[in-house]
């Protein structure tokens, strides 16, 4: 019995993640080296990125004139700056091995930051192995060199900064990730809810201005005379993806997939789920009715300090990752590289949903299987959507009792200084 208790303590007690995280990081570093050494690189977008950078280096700043082998440049300015640096480091993009090594390092930095976020949120040790076991995630970083690798790094760095109550740094990091790829826009509603309740209306507006002004500053070289071109390409909300590349909605027919009604239905579901979580979950720290909570948008409350104490690292991570999961669930088309935004959020959200560990591992395994089927099938896409739906529904149900003791106990003590 004593041995069983020790094993259970190792699996459940968050204090053990202090030594488990470095061990997993070392093991994954060895795995990354093995992947780069043994598995052939697959060319998808790297060459196109390099061709676009070459046009940029000629002095071209009009986005509609910057194209590569796979099409036009459709990513914000930070993407250009990052791949401009990689172009120089890899001998104009020809040293693929060095590029893979760089992306292996980016992967490990990502992993270290994700583990740090999990630790601050007091996640149990037994879910940490899931962070290093994804075949598809390793492929996205080291065998494909996608820009999503940098966008997701910006997102998790922002989460970590927010967890440590470094609000301006968090907004800077979040904006940087957003300006690599606009997929990072999905958690923005949750970021707003976290900031509003953590620092009040006036300071939250300041953070919003920082995000907006930094986005303009990043894009400034392309905004002087080519503003419409930059905005329409880098933040193309109407972009239509091809049915043959979709990972998530393959189980519906192509006519439905391309229809305006299907698109509007997903948009409605997205807005509805965000509203549901906002009303029933994300405003809980404020301990106010919906109508009273809306007043916080216009005035700082008298009990702002007390509300702020309830914004724990766990609440921050749960809220931001849930918004991301909702966005992925309601996206009309997910491509394989989008798994970079899903793989590291799923173990945490499945734990927050309160599922039994066996169920958590089973759902993770089903998701991993589905994302490794190429090309996607009706069965694999159904699993992709189903796991996302179960995750979102599970988090909503599993967090129903969060902050229920606040009314009695007045809220937990502050965990980090401002």
Secondary structure, 3 states (H helix, E strand, C coil): CHHHHHHHHHHHCHHHHHHHHHHHHHHHHHHHHHHHHHCCCCCCCHHHHHHHHHHHHCCCCCHHHCEECCEECCCCHHHHHHHHHHHHHCCCCCCHHHHHHHHHHHHHHHHHHHHHHHHHCCCCHHHHHHHHCCHHHHHHHHHCCCCHHHHHHHHHHHHHHHHCCCHHHHHHHHHHHHCCCHHHHCCHHHHHHHHHHHHHHHHHHHHHHHHHHHHHHHHHHHHCCCHHHHHHHHCCCCCCCCHHHCCCCCCCCHHHHHCHHHHHHHHHHHHHHHHHHHHHHHCHHHCCCHHHHHHHHCCCCCCHHHHHHCCCHHHHHHHHHHHHHHHHHCCCCCCHHHHHHHHHHHHHHHHHCCCCHHHHHHHHHHHHHHHCCCCCCHHHHHHHHHHHHHHHHHHHHHCCCCCCCHHHHCCCCCCCCC
